Amino acid sequence: MRPIPEKSQVIVVTGAANGIGAAIARLAIDRGHRVMLTDVDEEAVLVCAGELGPRAAACRLDIRSAEGWSNAFEATEAAFGTVDVLVNNAGITHTGHARDLGPRQHRDIVEVNLLGTITGVCTAVERMTAQGHGHIVNVCSMTSFLPLPGYATYCGTKHGLRAFHHSVAIEERDGPLDFTIVHPPSTRTGMLDQEMADPACAISFAEKSYAPEQIAEAVVDAITTKPVEVVFPPLAGRVQRIAGVFPRLMRRVIPLAEARGRRQRAGLLSAPAATRPERF
Ligand SMILES: NC(=O)c1ccc[n+]([C@@H]2O[C@H](COP(=O)([O-])OP(=O)(O)OC[C@H]3O[C@@H](n4cnc5c(N)ncnc54)[C@H](O)[C@@H]3O)[C@@H](O)[C@H]2O)c1
């Protein structure tokens, strides 16, 4: 394990038992930070932290619970001292066209991705302002710029999270806090496996997908450089961010991308098992 660098930070990561969150925690610890891994899946997050050595600790946090947020901050302070950085990463989706999802599924997505993250940001703003410093990093999505079939409510929560994030950052401009938002594209985690299982989400396979470690690098770099907003990959991400502003253009382009995604999804599914990647 590397020695603790001068700028070692105390970081809370949500949704850290799997996927992008687990990769963020691993890389942050490798770079000398101390990380409280949190997740609604307590058993999995304890196992994950147990593999990362003494600079990792873990506790259960369902981001929908305001009390859970206070407990997680207190557990982190007890383990490592004041929280320097909050990485709000936890998120879910239920796949399918909006008309095919039930009210409970729409509500779940909003309660976790939007309201849960809002609760975390508000908890962090209060506590970090009182301590005089802090950095809030929200892991959002490239879908916050694009209207995507198969993801209507998910896209809605990510558009909403981006608007909330930048609004709070402006409200707090005279305070001591830093705010960064990071937008991953398709990333090979359990979430993408879920999307592969549903043809309604074929658009996710229109472009190449990335490893969670690549997204983790962008997030952990951002802890040091504190950019306002990170799109990934940098060039295609910028193009998508601008194109998404034009709904008439999107009505033409997205169906073409969806058709390409259907072809690529079919190709991935029909590849011989020996050549098929473990994760799409
Ligand atoms: N995978 C992708 O293609 C992709 C693309 C863009 C953005 N993202 C975003 O990245 C983030 C991480 O996604 P991932 O792909 O690693 O997903 P994942 O499903 O692999 O992991 C998500 C983690 O969040 C946890 N979680 C779920 N509900 C929770 C809750 N209420 N409270 C606390 N933890 C909870 C899960 O237990 C899981 O460990 C999400 O915000 C997601 O929207 C993912």
The ligand as an ORCA input file, in Angstrom:
! r2SCAN-3c Opt
* xyz 0 1
  N     -23.364      1.711    -15.515
  C     -23.661      2.672    -16.363
  O     -23.771      2.452    -17.591
  C     -23.846      4.097    -15.869
  C     -23.831      5.124    -16.822
  C     -24.010      6.435    -16.395
  C     -24.182      6.712    -15.050
  N     -24.189      5.706    -14.143
  C     -24.402      6.065    -12.740
  O     -23.296      5.641    -11.969
  C     -23.720      5.336    -10.645
  C     -23.240      3.945    -10.261
  O     -23.838      3.009    -11.135
  P     -23.254      1.528    -11.367
  O     -23.315      1.290    -12.828
  O     -21.979      1.349    -10.647
  O     -24.430      0.679    -10.693
  P     -24.387     -0.701     -9.893
  O     -25.776     -1.232     -9.993
  O     -23.251     -1.555    -10.325
  O     -24.098     -0.241     -8.390
  C     -24.973      0.623     -7.706
  C     -24.772      0.456     -6.214
  O     -25.713      1.341     -5.567
  C     -26.300      0.635     -4.484
  N     -27.617      1.204     -4.165
  C     -28.787      1.023     -4.808
  N     -29.780      1.674     -4.171
  C     -29.204      2.295     -3.105
  C     -29.707      3.117     -2.059
  N     -31.007      3.406     -1.953
  N     -28.844      3.595     -1.133
  C     -27.520      3.270     -1.210
  N     -26.991      2.470     -2.147
  C     -27.827      1.997     -3.096
  C     -26.379     -0.810     -4.962
  O     -26.512     -1.727     -3.865
  C     -25.073     -0.960     -5.724
  O     -24.025     -1.407     -4.881
  C     -25.249      5.485    -10.648
  O     -25.602      6.742    -10.138
  C     -25.596      5.379    -12.116
  O     -26.805      6.035    -12.413
  C     -24.014      4.396    -14.522
*
